[in-house]
Amino acid sequence: MASGGATTTVTPAPEAAAPSGWSPAAFSAYLQGVKLEMGRVSWPSARELQAATTVVMVTLILFAGYLGLLDAILKRFFR
């Protein structure tokens, strides 16, 4: 309770109107928004993309080798 004996009542906010369904205008506006956002994206250069892909592939090969070696060791241990 607030000072002085006053009480505060909270009324819930009115619910947002649910979309009434699909409309060509809404879909067109959505696609325009997507196009605008795609233009704002900072795309990597070809060199950056190649470097990142190389890192992923090397990491994948190393983990596959590690798991293969671990599997072989555990197979011999639990036979």
C-alpha positions in Angstrom: 0.0 0.0 0.0 1.1 3.5 -0.7 1.5 6.0 2.1 -1.7 7.6 3.4 -3.7 4.4 2.9 -4.2 4.9 -0.9 -4.3 1.8 -3.0 -3.1 1.5 -6.6 -5.0 -0.6 -9.1 -3.4 -1.8 -12.2 -5.5 -2.3 -15.3 -4.2 -4.8 -17.9 -3.2 -3.3 -21.3 -5.6 -4.1 -24.1 -4.5 -7.1 -26.2 -3.0 -6.4 -29.6 -5.2 -7.3 -32.4 -4.3 -10.6 -33.9 -3.4 -10.6 -37.6 -6.5 -11.3 -39.7 -4.6 -13.6 -42.0 -2.6 -13.4 -45.2 -2.8 -10.5 -47.5 -0.8 -9.6 -50.6 0.0 -6.1 -49.2 1.3 -7.5 -45.9 3.4 -10.1 -47.8 4.8 -7.4 -50.1 5.7 -5.2 -47.1 7.4 -8.2 -45.5 9.5 -8.8 -48.6 10.4 -5.1 -48.8 11.6 -5.3 -45.2 13.7 -8.4 -45.9 15.3 -6.7 -48.9 16.1 -3.6 -46.8 17.7 -5.7 -44.0 19.7 -7.8 -46.5 21.2 -4.6 -47.8 22.3 -3.6 -44.2 24.1 -6.9 -43.7 27.9 -6.7 -43.6 28.8 -9.6 -45.9 32.3 -11.1 -45.7 34.7 -10.7 -48.6 35.7 -13.8 -50.6 39.0 -13.9 -48.8 37.4 -13.8 -45.4 34.9 -16.4 -46.3 37.7 -18.7 -47.6 39.7 -18.2 -44.4 36.7 -19.0 -42.2 35.8 -22.1 -44.3 39.4 -23.3 -44.0 39.3 -22.9 -40.2 36.1 -24.9 -40.0 37.3 -27.7 -42.2 40.6 -28.0 -40.3 38.8 -28.0 -37.0 36.4 -30.7 -38.3 39.2 -32.9 -39.4 41.0 -32.5 -36.1 37.9 -33.4 -34.1 37.1 -36.3 -36.3 40.7 -37.7 -35.9 40.5 -37.2 -32.1 37.2 -39.0 -31.8 38.3 -41.8 -34.1 41.5 -42.3 -32.0 39.5 -42.2 -28.8 37.0 -44.7 -30.2 39.8 -47.1 -31.2 41.4 -46.8 -27.8 38.2 -47.4 -25.9 37.3 -50.4 -28.2 40.6 -52.1 -27.2 40.1 -51.2 -23.6 36.6 -52.6 -23.3 37.0 -55.7 -25.3 
